[in-house]
Amino acid sequence: MFDHRRSHRPSIFYRPIRPTDLEAIEKIHAELFPIRYESEFFLNVVHGRDIVSWGAVDRNRRNGKSDELIGFVTARIVMARESEVEDLLRFESPRADETLVYILTLGVVDSYRNHGIATSLIREVIRYASNIPTCQAVYLHVISYNNSAIHLYNKMSFQCVRRLHAFYFINGQHYDSYLFIYYVNGGRSPCSLLEFATLLVAYIRSGFRSAASRIWWKKEDEVSRWMKCKESSSRLIPMTQNKRILTTNATGCQFA
Ligand SMILES: CC(C)(COP(=O)(O)OP(=O)(O)OC[C@H]1O[C@@H](n2cnc3c(N)ncnc32)[C@H](O)[C@@H]1OP(=O)(O)O)[C@@H](O)C(=O)NCCC(=O)NCCS
């Protein structure tokens, strides 16, 4: 396979995907993904019908290929309340117009990988989502064995919030998927990490108070036993506990 790294220094440029990219985008999708997309999907991408997209090109590429796509990301705006991640969002007000940006496909041709191109494309999506006042988060699915993509999303501070059993069905076989989310515009989960940390601190403090008071009562009992030679009763301080079970796996994913 042609590897540009041996021949020249690439000059990566990002631009919207246009109708003239139709053939290239179909070809790269067919090369990179085990899933077949319908022609209608590609037509919607290049014409921007319900889909937003960014392409990457190498301006230093020779043979008239300086405007040919070498990477892309496609995404769609979805209504938060109709999405599968509705339960992962905290709705501050009963607004019905809250939205999300769902990443549909992301890819970089093999010979251009590890140049930060996908990172830049995802940043474009995050910037776009952040500029939509109603948007709460960017989210996506990734097949469970795609280590490079999982590494990328973890690196970009996406939170892996769910493992979906047998989400994909490819060539007669089921594969799990991870669901990653990146909150924007103050969007957050019903119980954010900060709240979890606050609860944990409160729990530790109440535990500490409970232990301290038990010691205090014990001391008092000892004193009273010593002073009055009388048996004291044990006291229990009620303690409320907010318990969340978290499991972590090798991908760095945490599931609540
Ligand atoms: C996933 C993909 C888009 C990444 O594109 P890219 O332009 O190479 O990504 P970047 O250069 O921005 O970042 C790649 C990171 O992944 C790391 N990486 C690459 N292969 C890896 C692997 N097998 N395991 C773990 N990490 C890996 C790189 O080291 C780099 O991390 P670093 O910046 O910490 O060094 C690209 O590999 C691809 O197109 N894959 C096929 C299609 C696909 O899987 N799309 C994602 C669907 S959800």
Ligand as a Chemical Component Dictionary entry (heavy atoms), coordinates in Angstrom:
data_LIG
# 
_chem_comp.id                   LIG 
_chem_comp.type                 NON-POLYMER 
_chem_comp.pdbx_formal_charge   0 
_chem_comp.three_letter_code    LIG 
# 
loop_
_chem_comp_atom.comp_id 
_chem_comp_atom.atom_id 
_chem_comp_atom.alt_atom_id 
_chem_comp_atom.type_symbol 
_chem_comp_atom.charge 
_chem_comp_atom.model_Cartn_x 
_chem_comp_atom.model_Cartn_y 
_chem_comp_atom.model_Cartn_z 
_chem_comp_atom.pdbx_ordinal 
LIG C1  C1  C 0 -9.929  4.945  14.835 1  
LIG C2  C2  C 0 -9.320  5.842  13.775 2  
LIG C3  C3  C 0 -10.409 6.766  13.225 3  
LIG C4  C4  C 0 -8.222  6.697  14.406 4  
LIG O1  O1  O 0 -7.724  7.611  13.429 5  
LIG P1  P1  P 0 -6.322  8.356  13.606 6  
LIG O2  O2  O 0 -6.315  9.543  12.723 7  
LIG O3  O3  O 0 -5.227  7.393  13.455 8  
LIG O4  O4  O 0 -6.424  8.825  15.133 9  
LIG P2  P2  P 0 -5.445  9.819  15.893 10 
LIG O5  O5  O 0 -4.129  9.904  15.163 11 
LIG O6  O6  O 0 -6.162  11.091 16.146 12 
LIG O7  O7  O 0 -5.278  9.072  17.291 13 
LIG C5  C5  C 0 -4.953  7.711  17.287 14 
LIG C6  C6  C 0 -4.566  7.267  18.684 15 
LIG O8  O8  O 0 -4.857  5.873  18.796 16 
LIG C7  C7  C 0 -3.680  5.169  19.174 17 
LIG N1  N1  N 0 -3.778  3.849  18.587 18 
LIG C8  C8  C 0 -3.667  3.515  17.296 19 
LIG N2  N2  N 0 -3.836  2.192  17.161 20 
LIG C9  C9  C 0 -4.078  1.692  18.406 21 
LIG C10 C10 C 0 -4.358  0.406  18.934 22 
LIG N3  N3  N 0 -4.438  -0.668 18.149 23 
LIG N4  N4  N 0 -4.580  0.287  20.255 24 
LIG C11 C11 C 0 -4.533  1.339  21.082 25 
LIG N5  N5  N 0 -4.283  2.592  20.641 26 
LIG C12 C12 C 0 -4.049  2.763  19.312 27 
LIG C13 C13 C 0 -2.565  6.023  18.662 28 
LIG O9  O9  O 0 -1.341  5.745  19.349 29 
LIG C14 C14 C 0 -3.103  7.419  18.963 30 
LIG O10 O10 O 0 -3.013  7.706  20.340 31 
LIG P3  P3  P 0 -1.967  8.790  20.898 32 
LIG O11 O11 O 0 -2.352  10.092 20.294 33 
LIG O12 O12 O 0 -2.207  8.716  22.380 34 
LIG O13 O13 O 0 -0.628  8.308  20.461 35 
LIG C15 C15 C 0 -8.674  5.022  12.625 36 
LIG O14 O14 O 0 -7.853  4.052  13.187 37 
LIG C16 C16 C 0 -9.681  4.355  11.690 38 
LIG O15 O15 O 0 -10.143 4.963  10.723 39 
LIG N6  N6  N 0 -10.034 3.111  11.958 40 
LIG C17 C17 C 0 -10.986 2.364  11.126 41 
LIG C18 C18 C 0 -12.409 2.927  11.217 42 
LIG C19 C19 C 0 -12.853 3.007  12.667 43 
LIG O16 O16 O 0 -12.586 2.117  13.442 44 
LIG N7  N7  N 0 -13.568 4.094  13.011 45 
LIG C20 C20 C 0 -14.076 4.322  14.355 46 
LIG C21 C21 C 0 -15.459 3.772  14.450 47 
LIG S1  S1  S 0 -16.147 4.118  16.038 48 
# 
loop_
_chem_comp_bond.comp_id 
_chem_comp_bond.atom_id_1 
_chem_comp_bond.atom_id_2 
_chem_comp_bond.value_order 
_chem_comp_bond.pdbx_ordinal 
LIG C1  C2  SING 1  
LIG C2  C3  SING 2  
LIG C2  C4  SING 3  
LIG C2  C15 SING 4  
LIG C4  O1  SING 5  
LIG O1  P1  SING 6  
LIG P1  O2  DOUB 7  
LIG P1  O3  SING 8  
LIG P1  O4  SING 9  
LIG O4  P2  SING 10 
LIG P2  O5  DOUB 11 
LIG P2  O6  SING 12 
LIG P2  O7  SING 13 
LIG O7  C5  SING 14 
LIG C5  C6  SING 15 
LIG C6  O8  SING 16 
LIG C6  C14 SING 17 
LIG O8  C7  SING 18 
LIG C7  N1  SING 19 
LIG C7  C13 SING 20 
LIG N1  C8  SING 21 
LIG N1  C12 SING 22 
LIG C8  N2  DOUB 23 
LIG N2  C9  SING 24 
LIG C9  C10 SING 25 
LIG C9  C12 DOUB 26 
LIG C10 N3  SING 27 
LIG C10 N4  DOUB 28 
LIG N4  C11 SING 29 
LIG C11 N5  DOUB 30 
LIG N5  C12 SING 31 
LIG C13 O9  SING 32 
LIG C13 C14 SING 33 
LIG C14 O10 SING 34 
LIG O10 P3  SING 35 
LIG P3  O11 DOUB 36 
LIG P3  O12 SING 37 
LIG P3  O13 SING 38 
LIG C15 O14 SING 39 
LIG C15 C16 SING 40 
LIG C16 O15 DOUB 41 
LIG C16 N6  SING 42 
LIG N6  C17 SING 43 
LIG C17 C18 SING 44 
LIG C18 C19 SING 45 
LIG C19 O16 DOUB 46 
LIG C19 N7  SING 47 
LIG N7  C20 SING 48 
LIG C20 C21 SING 49 
LIG C21 S1  SING 50 
# 
